[in-house]
Amino acid sequence: WFSSSRWRIDMNHMNSAMQELIKLSRAEVAGVEVRMAEPLDFRDASQRIGLVTYCSYNDSRTSLTRWSRSSKTAYAEHHGYKLFHFEEPFVTQAHPWMNKLIAVKEVLPSVDWVFWVDCDLFFMNPRRTVDAIIRSAMVERPEASLLIAEDGMMLNSGSFMLRNNHWGSAFLEQTMDLLSAPMPHSFQHMPWHEQAPLMYLTLVPSVLEGLADGRAAAHVSQGGYLVSGYDQHVSLLPQRAMNSYPPEVVDKTGHALAHQAWEDGDLVISFNGCSSILGGEFCEAMYARYHAMSIERFACAHA
């Protein structure tokens, strides 16, 4: 994809630039990430929240679908959320990740917020609520409509929350359009799949609009920088608030990527890219270990 771009993009230079931006962002005193507000078990019973996932793994090769279903069911039932655990494809003649976006689109009109969680993600803390995350974001930015975290490389859509409003619906439609458009306008051959159009839509239009403002352009030209560049409807959460990675993955990639590792007390653990980093057999054993921990914690919460 990069080799055919009209702009010659060197991936090494791009990665280096992203790492420096992440370091700057995390070093800011105020930061651009939402500060999690107490209590972390806040629950608003009037809030309609749907947990959505799509699993398409081969059951003869991995137990991820079964483990995903049981961990997410335990969390949803514990807090009274509705779980939509899709296991059959909506479409087969399209980009495989289009099923993820269609799943979100199917559920969004019937809830206030969709909390998308990848199949290879388990809930690890029965006390923490989705409501607390939403409340923390809304206190800082009432117009917040997409809640998402950056990992050590970029925005990561392994988990995100999308609000059922005009902006949220339009954003989802535009993301789907960019993923399905014909070449050379499509993002379907990007290595980051649906994350590519998602990042484009959250960053590029708002950055260009900001730079078109004479004051912002002058600020940047004098050595200043835009706070985050994201659309005003996007709220960045700390990675550990909603998308923590296994310590084993973080240790393996730490020389190049500043991912944040799961710690006891975090809401979820997400195995994004695990098998390509550590190998399928190792990761299957790790899935089993963390899944058992997940189920045990929910059993204790009900005891």
LOSEKE-17396 format. One line per field, with one value per residue (C-alpha): residue number from 1; residue in one letter; x, y, z. Coordinates in Angstrom, 1 decimal. Layout:
seq = NUM_... .
type = A_... .
u = X_... .
v = Y_... .
w = Z_... .
! end
This chain:
seq = 1_2_3_4_5_6_7_8_9_10_11_12_13_14_15_16_17_18_19_20_21_22_23_24_25_26_27_28_29_30_31_32_33_34_35_36_37_38_39_40_41_42_43_44_45_46_47_48_49_50_51_52_53_54_55_56_57_58_59_60_61_62_63_64_65_66_67_68_69_70_71_72_73_74_75_76_77_78_79_80_81_82_83_84_85_86_87_88_89_90_91_92_93_94_95_96_97_98_99_100_101_102_103_104_105_106_107_108_109_110_111_112_113_114_115_116_117_118_119_120_121_122_123_124_125_126_127_128_129_130_131_132_133_134_135_136_137_138_139_140_141_142_143_144_145_146_147_148_149_150_151_152_153_154_155_156_157_158_159_160_161_162_163_164_165_166_167_168_169_170_171_172_173_174_175_176_177_178_179_180_181_182_183_184_185_186_187_188_189_190_191_192_193_194_195_196_197_198_199_200_201_202_203_204_205_206_207_208_209_210_211_212_213_214_215_216_217_218_219_220_221_222_223_224_225_226_227_228_229_230_231_232_233_234_235_236_237_238_239_240_241_242_243_244_245_246_247_248_249_250_251_252_253_254_255_256_257_258_259_260_261_262_263_264_265_266_267_268_269_270_271_272_273_274_275_276_277_278_279_280_281_282_283_284_285_286_287_288_289_290_291_292_293_294_295_296_297_298_299_300_301_302_303 .
type = W_F_S_S_S_R_W_R_I_D_M_N_H_M_N_S_A_M_Q_E_L_I_K_L_S_R_A_E_V_A_G_V_E_V_R_M_A_E_P_L_D_F_R_D_A_S_Q_R_I_G_L_V_T_Y_C_S_Y_N_D_S_R_T_S_L_T_R_W_S_R_S_S_K_T_A_Y_A_E_H_H_G_Y_K_L_F_H_F_E_E_P_F_V_T_Q_A_H_P_W_M_N_K_L_I_A_V_K_E_V_L_P_S_V_D_W_V_F_W_V_D_C_D_L_F_F_M_N_P_R_R_T_V_D_A_I_I_R_S_A_M_V_E_R_P_E_A_S_L_L_I_A_E_D_G_M_M_L_N_S_G_S_F_M_L_R_N_N_H_W_G_S_A_F_L_E_Q_T_M_D_L_L_S_A_P_M_P_H_S_F_Q_H_M_P_W_H_E_Q_A_P_L_M_Y_L_T_L_V_P_S_V_L_E_G_L_A_D_G_R_A_A_A_H_V_S_Q_G_G_Y_L_V_S_G_Y_D_Q_H_V_S_L_L_P_Q_R_A_M_N_S_Y_P_P_E_V_V_D_K_T_G_H_A_L_A_H_Q_A_W_E_D_G_D_L_V_I_S_F_N_G_C_S_S_I_L_G_G_E_F_C_E_A_M_Y_A_R_Y_H_A_M_S_I_E_R_F_A_C_A_H_A .
u = 0.0_2.7_4.8_1.9_1.1_1.5_3.5_6.6_6.2_9.0_7.6_10.7_10.5_6.8_7.2_10.0_7.8_4.9_7.0_8.3_4.7_3.6_6.5_5.6_2.0_2.6_5.2_2.7_1.8_-1.9_-1.8_-4.5_-6.0_-9.2_-8.6_-10.6_-13.0_-14.0_-15.9_-14.8_-17.9_-20.3_-23.5_-26.3_-29.2_-30.9_-27.9_-28.4_-25.0_-24.4_-21.3_-20.6_-18.1_-17.6_-15.8_-14.9_-12.1_-11.8_-13.0_-10.8_-7.7_-8.6_-11.1_-11.2_-14.8_-16.0_-13.8_-14.8_-18.5_-18.2_-16.0_-18.1_-21.4_-20.2_-19.4_-22.6_-24.8_-22.9_-23.7_-26.9_-25.5_-26.7_-24.2_-24.3_-21.8_-22.0_-20.4_-21.6_-20.4_-22.8_-20.9_-18.4_-17.7_-16.1_-13.2_-13.3_-13.1_-16.2_-18.1_-16.8_-18.2_-21.5_-21.9_-21.6_-24.0_-26.6_-26.6_-26.0_-29.6_-30.9_-28.5_-27.0_-23.5_-21.9_-18.8_-16.9_-14.6_-12.5_-13.1_-9.6_-10.3_-11.4_-13.0_-10.8_-12.4_-16.0_-16.1_-15.2_-18.0_-18.4_-20.5_-17.5_-15.5_-18.3_-18.9_-15.2_-15.1_-18.3_-17.2_-14.2_-15.9_-19.8_-19.7_-17.5_-18.9_-15.9_-13.9_-10.8_-7.2_-3.8_-1.3_2.4_2.0_-1.4_-5.1_-6.2_-9.7_-9.5_-11.9_-13.8_-17.1_-19.3_-22.2_-25.6_-25.9_-25.6_-21.8_-21.4_-23.7_-22.1_-18.6_-19.4_-20.9_-17.8_-15.5_-17.4_-17.4_-13.6_-13.0_-15.2_-14.3_-12.6_-8.9_-7.1_-9.5_-10.0_-8.3_-9.1_-5.5_-4.0_-2.2_-4.2_-7.6_-10.5_-8.1_-6.8_-10.0_-10.8_-7.5_-7.9_-11.3_-10.4_-7.2_-6.8_-9.9_-9.5_-5.8_-6.3_-9.1_-7.0_-4.0_-6.4_-7.0_-4.5_-3.9_-3.3_-0.9_1.0_1.2_2.7_5.1_6.5_7.3_4.0_1.9_-1.7_-2.8_-3.8_-5.1_-8.2_-11.7_-13.5_-15.8_-12.9_-11.8_-8.6_-8.6_-5.4_-4.7_-5.0_-8.5_-9.9_-7.3_-4.4_-2.0_-0.5_2.8_4.3_3.5_4.6_7.9_8.5_7.8_9.1_12.3_10.3_6.8_5.6_2.5_0.9_0.8_-2.2_-2.0_-4.3_-7.3_-7.5_-10.9_-9.8_-6.9_-6.6_-4.4_-4.1_-1.5_-0.5_0.0_2.1_4.3_4.6_3.3_-0.1_0.6_2.1_-0.8_-3.5_-2.0_-2.0_-5.7_-6.6_-4.8_-6.3_-9.7_-9.7_-8.7_-11.5_-14.2_-12.9_-13.1_-16.7_-17.6_-16.1_-18.0_-21.2_-20.3 .
v = 0.0_2.4_1.7_2.8_5.9_9.2_10.4_8.3_7.1_5.5_3.2_3.5_7.3_7.1_4.8_7.0_10.1_8.4_7.3_10.8_12.1_9.6_10.5_14.2_13.5_11.3_13.9_16.8_18.0_18.3_15.6_15.0_11.9_11.9_11.7_8.9_10.2_8.4_6.3_3.7_1.6_4.4_3.1_5.0_2.5_4.8_4.5_2.0_0.4_-2.5_-4.6_-5.7_-8.2_-10.4_-13.8_-15.7_-18.0_-21.7_-23.6_-26.5_-24.3_-22.0_-21.7_-17.9_-17.7_-19.8_-17.9_-14.5_-15.4_-16.5_-13.6_-10.9_-12.6_-12.6_-8.8_-7.9_-9.8_-8.4_-4.8_-5.2_-4.4_-6.1_-8.3_-8.8_-11.6_-12.1_-15.4_-15.5_-13.2_-10.5_-10.4_-12.7_-10.8_-7.8_-6.9_-9.3_-6.4_-4.9_-7.4_-5.5_-2.2_-3.8_-5.3_-1.9_-0.4_-3.1_-2.3_1.4_2.6_0.6_1.9_5.1_3.8_0.9_-0.5_-2.5_-5.1_-7.4_-11.2_-11.6_-9.4_-10.5_-8.5_-8.7_-6.4_-6.8_-3.5_-1.2_0.0_1.3_4.1_5.4_5.7_7.6_9.9_10.8_11.7_13.6_15.7_17.0_17.1_17.0_16.5_13.4_10.7_8.4_7.2_5.3_4.8_4.9_2.1_2.6_3.1_4.7_4.7_1.1_0.0_-3.2_-1.5_1.8_3.4_5.1_7.3_7.0_10.6_12.3_12.5_8.9_7.5_9.7_8.8_5.1_5.4_7.3_4.7_2.0_3.9_4.4_0.7_-0.4_2.2_1.1_1.6_4.0_5.7_2.7_1.8_-1.9_-2.8_-1.0_-3.3_-1.7_-2.7_-0.6_1.3_3.1_5.0_5.4_7.2_9.2_10.5_11.3_13.2_14.5_16.7_18.4_18.9_20.6_22.7_23.7_24.7_26.7_28.9_31.7_31.8_28.0_28.1_31.0_29.1_26.1_28.1_29.6_26.3_25.5_22.4_21.4_19.7_16.4_17.1_14.9_15.9_17.6_14.6_12.2_11.7_9.8_7.4_6.1_2.7_0.9_2.4_0.2_-1.7_-3.0_-5.4_-8.6_-7.9_-10.7_-8.8_-5.4_-7.0_-8.5_-5.2_-2.7_-2.0_-0.4_0.4_2.0_-0.1_-0.1_-3.5_-4.9_-4.5_-6.0_-3.7_-2.8_-3.3_-5.5_-7.4_-7.3_-9.8_-7.6_-9.1_-11.7_-14.8_-12.8_-11.6_-14.6_-17.5_-19.2_-22.0_-19.7_-17.3_-20.1_-21.1_-17.4_-17.0_-20.0_-18.6_-15.1_-16.5_-18.7_-15.6_-13.6_-16.2_-16.7_-13.0_-12.8_-15.9_-14.2_-11.0_-12.9_-15.0 .
w = 0.0_0.9_-2.2_-4.4_-2.5_-4.3_-1.3_-0.7_2.8_4.6_7.4_9.5_9.5_10.1_13.1_14.6_14.2_15.9_18.8_19.4_19.3_21.8_24.2_23.9_24.6_27.6_28.9_28.9_32.4_31.6_28.9_26.3_27.9_29.9_33.7_35.2_37.8_40.9_41.7_39.1_39.8_39.0_37.3_35.6_35.3_32.7_30.4_27.6_27.0_24.5_24.5_20.9_19.5_16.5_16.7_13.6_14.9_13.9_17.0_16.2_16.5_19.4_22.2_21.9_20.8_23.8_26.2_24.8_25.2_28.8_30.0_28.3_29.4_33.0_32.8_31.0_33.4_36.4_35.5_33.5_30.1_26.9_25.1_21.4_20.7_17.0_15.7_12.1_9.3_8.1_4.7_3.1_-0.2_1.5_3.7_6.7_9.2_7.6_9.8_12.8_11.6_10.5_14.0_15.5_13.0_13.8_17.5_17.7_17.0_20.0_22.7_23.9_23.7_21.9_23.7_21.0_22.4_20.2_20.5_22.0_25.0_28.4_31.3_34.4_37.0_38.0_39.9_37.1_34.9_31.4_32.8_34.8_31.6_29.8_32.8_33.0_29.3_29.4_32.4_30.4_27.0_26.8_23.1_23.3_21.0_20.4_23.4_22.4_23.5_21.9_22.3_21.9_18.1_17.3_18.0_18.5_17.8_19.7_22.1_21.7_22.7_20.1_21.0_19.4_18.0_14.6_14.8_15.9_13.1_10.4_11.6_11.4_7.9_6.7_8.1_6.4_3.1_3.2_4.0_1.0_-1.6_-4.8_-5.3_-5.2_-2.8_-0.5_2.8_2.4_1.6_4.5_7.0_9.8_8.3_9.8_12.0_8.9_7.9_11.6_12.2_9.0_10.0_13.6_12.7_9.2_8.7_12.1_11.7_8.3_9.7_12.6_10.4_8.2_11.3_11.0_14.8_15.0_12.0_13.6_16.9_15.2_13.0_16.2_17.7_19.4_18.6_18.5_21.7_20.1_16.6_17.1_16.2_19.1_19.4_20.1_23.7_24.3_27.3_29.0_27.4_30.7_31.2_28.3_26.3_28.4_26.8_28.4_30.1_28.0_24.8_26.2_27.3_23.9_22.0_24.6_22.7_19.9_21.2_24.4_25.0_28.5_30.3_32.1_35.9_38.5_38.8_35.0_33.4_30.5_29.0_25.2_23.3_20.2_17.8_20.4_18.1_15.6_18.4_20.7_18.6_18.6_21.0_23.7_23.3_23.5_26.9_28.0_26.9_29.0_32.0_31.9_31.0_34.1_36.2_34.6_35.4_39.0_39.7_38.6_40.6_43.7_43.0_43.1_46.2 .
! end
